[in-house]
């Protein structure tokens, strides 16, 4: 009887050890997720979530498996600035007594996220490898989105000088720039224009037409200069 109880005790301890080693969700902090990556099975399609039971036999083999933890809550949020000048803006500005900049400056606030399933696909595609690379992915996506948005606003303003970019709805902007073609995994929560500066198109055209009609200006047309586009940004991860 004593031998039986001893064997039962050892078996219980061993079973508890096996269970605990493969028990994964306790290793994931609240509001976080994890992928199981192992030498024997590669990347598991099952995402580990805190509070949702999961057990993986791969952890029973020493050094075989590891967890790639990531956090997508709260959303990634940042502010970005997109700037651009009309062709030969500096030349025309220096030729008038007024102080028009003939420049576009758009300040954006943007927030985004991905689903755990999309993070898995990004990981498999080697686009992200950990939390840090996910943040870089978000930041690159934000740069891309605000550049598309800025160019869209410029085009609309050049077509119609009375265009007001702040009146464009988020849904219409996303539909127009089609950023999902380059970043299909992203869920854009907000993309809002916080402030903007746009040039006086009428004054710009008057000055340009003046020089175009001038004999002195012949052969020195600054229109041959390249348009100056700059994309400046600053952002942070709101924890």
Buried (B, 14 or more C-beta within 10 A) or exposed (E): EEEEEEEEEEEEEEEEEBEEBBBBBEBBEEEBBBBBBBEEBEEBEEBBBBEEEBBBBBBEEEEBBBBBBBBBEEBBBBBBBBBBBBBBBBBBBEEBEEEBBBBBBBBBBBBBBBBBEBBBBBBEEEBBEEBEBBBEBBBEBBBBBBBBBBBBBBEBBBEEEEBEBEEBEEEEBBEBBEBBEEBEBBBBBEBEBEEBEBBBBEBBEEBBEEBEEEEEEEEEBBEEEEEBBEBEBEBEBEE
